[in-house]
Amino acid sequence: MITITVIVYSQAMTAAPQRSSNAGEFTVDELAREVGTMTTTVRMYQAKRLLAPPSKRGRVAVYDRSHVDRLRLIADLQQRGHSLAGIADLLESHDRGAPMSELLGLRSWSEPEPLRLPVAELFQRLGGDQINPELIARAMAAGLVRLEASDAIMSDRRFLEIGEALMKLGVHPATVLDEWNVLATTMGTVADRFVDLFESQLLPTLEGTPLPEVAAVLDRLAELARDVTITALETALRVRAEHYLPR
């Protein structure tokens, strides 16, 4: 979710020149040109630990796209009025695992809630003999679960809870996975529409606005996007349910 907040926002607002790199690798001079800054600035950010050190190829320091993204984010945060000390605190917290949405005060972004449980318990909760290796492989391919030794780690406990509830209603596990894949694609399209809305209609009005205020706009947009999506779904379900309910 934070992709909208930082990556989309900083890329759209940063006017640094672009240069394609087939390998996606840069010397320090190339990196500085890519983001429109000076090599001394790049080295200063490294010294202040705002920028990860480069890899080495012989005696040559080699940077990659992650360094480009980091430098553009730093530049964007500076343009929004953040000091280097404040940026350092923000990035350090994010690098330690703190969600950027929390750091920027985005209340409407719900964070995943991973869940670890024994594989045997996962099988039992998901239908027992209805579960087979093929279904587990499909769930792993969808990013819903991964296996570590005798444990399963759900990427979000809500997937398990909702899937379990659907199966108790009588929905087959394979159908639950089918519906998840369809919904994930559909919701991706819905999310893209709101990103386009932000970029085309809101972002141009926010140039020069402090980042916390931009975060507040994004927070409100996320809240409205969620509400209108739920409202549209409820309306569609109600219309279709009338066919099965007595008048």
C-alpha positions in Angstrom: 0.0 0.0 0.0 2.7 2.3 0.8 3.7 2.1 -2.9 1.2 4.9 -3.5 2.5 6.9 -0.6 6.2 6.9 -1.4 7.1 5.3 -4.7 4.3 6.6 -6.9 4.3 9.9 -5.2 8.0 10.5 -5.3 8.4 9.3 -8.9 5.6 11.5 -10.1 6.9 14.6 -8.2 10.6 14.2 -8.9 11.7 15.8 -12.1 15.2 14.2 -12.2 16.3 13.2 -15.6 15.9 9.5 -16.6 18.6 7.4 -18.3 18.1 3.8 -19.1 20.6 1.3 -17.9 20.5 -2.1 -19.5 22.0 -3.8 -16.5 20.4 -1.5 -14.0 23.9 -0.8 -12.6 25.6 2.5 -12.1 29.0 4.0 -11.1 28.8 6.8 -8.6 29.0 9.4 -11.4 26.3 7.6 -13.3 24.1 7.4 -10.2 24.5 11.1 -9.5 23.6 12.0 -13.1 20.6 9.6 -13.0 19.0 11.4 -10.0 20.3 14.9 -10.8 22.6 15.4 -7.9 26.4 15.5 -7.2 28.7 12.6 -6.4 29.7 14.4 -3.2 26.0 14.3 -2.2 25.8 10.6 -2.8 28.9 10.0 -0.7 27.6 12.3 2.0 24.4 10.3 2.2 26.4 7.1 2.5 28.5 8.6 5.3 25.3 9.6 7.1 23.9 6.0 6.5 21.0 7.3 4.5 22.1 5.3 1.6 23.3 1.7 1.6 26.9 1.1 0.5 27.4 -0.1 -3.1 28.6 -3.6 -4.0 32.1 -3.9 -5.3 33.2 -5.2 -8.7 37.0 -5.2 -8.4 37.9 -1.7 -7.4 34.7 -0.2 -8.8 31.7 0.7 -6.6 28.5 -0.5 -8.3 25.1 0.9 -7.4 21.7 -0.4 -8.5 18.0 0.7 -8.9 17.4 0.5 -5.1 20.0 3.3 -4.7 18.2 5.4 -7.3 14.8 4.9 -5.6 16.4 5.8 -2.2 18.0 9.0 -3.5 14.8 10.1 -5.1 12.9 9.5 -1.9 15.4 11.4 0.1 15.2 14.3 -2.3 11.5 14.3 -2.2 11.4 14.3 1.6 13.8 17.2 1.6 11.6 19.1 -0.7 8.7 18.5 1.7 10.6 20.2 4.4 12.2 17.2 6.3 15.7 17.6 7.7 18.3 15.0 7.0 18.1 14.0 10.6 14.4 13.6 10.4 14.8 11.6 7.1 17.4 9.4 8.8 15.0 8.6 11.6 12.2 7.8 9.2 14.2 5.6 7.0 15.9 3.8 9.9 12.5 2.9 11.4 11.3 1.7 8.0 14.4 -0.4 7.5 13.8 -2.0 10.9 10.4 -3.1 9.6 8.1 -0.3 10.7 5.4 0.1 8.1 5.8 3.4 6.2 2.1 3.9 6.5 2.5 4.1 10.3 5.4 6.4 10.0 3.5 8.8 7.7 0.3 8.6 9.8 -1.8 6.7 7.2 -4.6 5.3 9.4 -6.6 3.7 6.6 -4.0 1.2 5.4 -4.5 -2.1 7.2 -1.3 -4.0 7.6 -1.1 -7.8 7.1 -1.2 -9.9 10.2 1.1 -12.9 9.6 0.2 -16.2 11.4 2.5 -19.1 12.1 0.9 -22.5 12.8 1.8 -26.2 12.4 1.1 -27.5 9.0 -1.0 -30.3 10.5 -3.3 -27.6 12.1 -3.5 -25.7 8.8 -4.7 -28.9 7.0 -7.2 -29.5 9.7 -8.6 -26.0 9.7 -8.9 -26.0 5.9 -10.9 -29.1 5.5 -8.6 -32.0 6.3 -9.0 -34.6 3.6 -10.1 -32.0 1.1 -6.7 -30.5 1.2 -4.0 -31.9 -1.0 -0.4 -30.9 -2.1 -1.7 -29.3 -5.3 -4.0 -26.9 -3.3 -1.1 -26.0 -1.0 1.1 -25.3 -4.0 -1.6 -23.0 -5.4 -1.9 -21.2 -2.1 1.9 -20.7 -2.0 2.0 -19.5 -5.6 -0.7 -17.0 -4.7 1.5 -15.7 -1.8 -1.1 -16.7 0.8 1.2 -19.2 2.7 4.7 -20.4 2.8 6.2 -23.5 4.5 9.1 -23.5 7.0 10.0 -27.0 8.2 6.8 -28.3 10.0 5.2 -24.9 10.2 3.0 -22.9 7.8 3.2 -19.1 7.8 0.1 -17.4 6.5 0.8 -14.0 5.0 -2.3 -12.6 6.7 -4.4 -14.4 9.3 -7.5 -13.0 7.7 -7.0 -15.2 4.6 -7.2 -18.3 6.9 -10.2 -17.0 8.9 -12.3 -16.1 5.9 -11.3 -19.2 4.0 -12.2 -21.3 7.0 -15.6 -19.6 7.3 -16.4 -20.2 3.7 -15.5 -23.8 3.9 -17.8 -24.2 6.9 -20.6 -22.9 4.7 -19.8 -25.7 2.3 -17.5 -24.0 -0.2 -14.7 -26.4 -1.5 -11.1 -25.3 -0.7 -10.3 -25.2 -4.5 -13.2 -22.9 -5.1 -12.0 -20.6 -2.3 -8.6 -20.3 -4.0 -10.3 -19.8 -7.4 -12.3 -16.9 -6.0 -9.3 -15.4 -4.3 -7.4 -15.3 -7.6 -10.3 -13.6 -9.4 -10.8 -11.1 -6.6 -7.1 -10.3 -6.4 -7.1 -9.4 -10.1 -10.3 -7.4 -9.8 -9.2 -5.5 -6.8 -5.9 -4.8 -8.5 -7.9 -3.1 -11.3 -9.9 -1.1 -8.7 -6.7 0.0 -7.0 -5.2 1.0 -10.3 -8.2 3.3 -10.9 -7.7 5.1 -7.6 -4.0 5.4 -8.2 -4.8 7.0 -11.6 -7.3 9.3 -9.9 -4.7 10.4 -7.4 -2.0 11.0 -10.0 -4.3 12.8 -12.5 -6.5 14.9 -10.2 -5.0 15.2 -6.7 -1.2 15.0 -7.2 -0.9 18.1 -9.4 -2.6 20.2 -6.7 -0.1 19.0 -4.0 3.1 20.3 -5.4 5.1 21.9 -2.6 2.8 20.5 0.1 4.5 19.1 3.2 4.5 15.3 3.1 2.3 14.8 6.2 -0.4 16.8 4.5 0.0 14.6 1.4 -0.3 11.6 3.6 -3.5 12.9 5.0 -5.0 13.3 1.5 -3.9 9.7 0.7 -5.4 8.5 4.0 -8.7 10.0 3.1 -8.6 8.7 -0.4 -7.9 5.2 0.9 -10.8 5.4 3.3 -13.2 6.6 0.6 -11.9 3.9 -1.8 -12.6 1.2 0.7 -16.1 2.6 1.5 -17.2 3.0 -2.1 -15.9 -0.5 -2.9 -17.8 -2.1 -0.1 -20.9 0.0 -0.9 -20.8 -1.1 -4.6 -20.3 -4.8 -3.6 -23.2 -4.7 -1.1 -25.5 -3.1 -3.7 -24.6 -5.7 -6.3 -25.0 -8.6 -3.9 -28.4 -7.2 -2.7 -29.7 -7.0 -6.3 -28.6 -10.5 -7.1 -29.8 -12.0 -3.8 -33.4 -10.8 -4.5 -33.7 -13.6 -7.0 -33.3 -16.2 -4.2 -35.3 -14.5 -1.4 -39.1 -14.5 -1.1 -40.7 -11.1 -1.8 
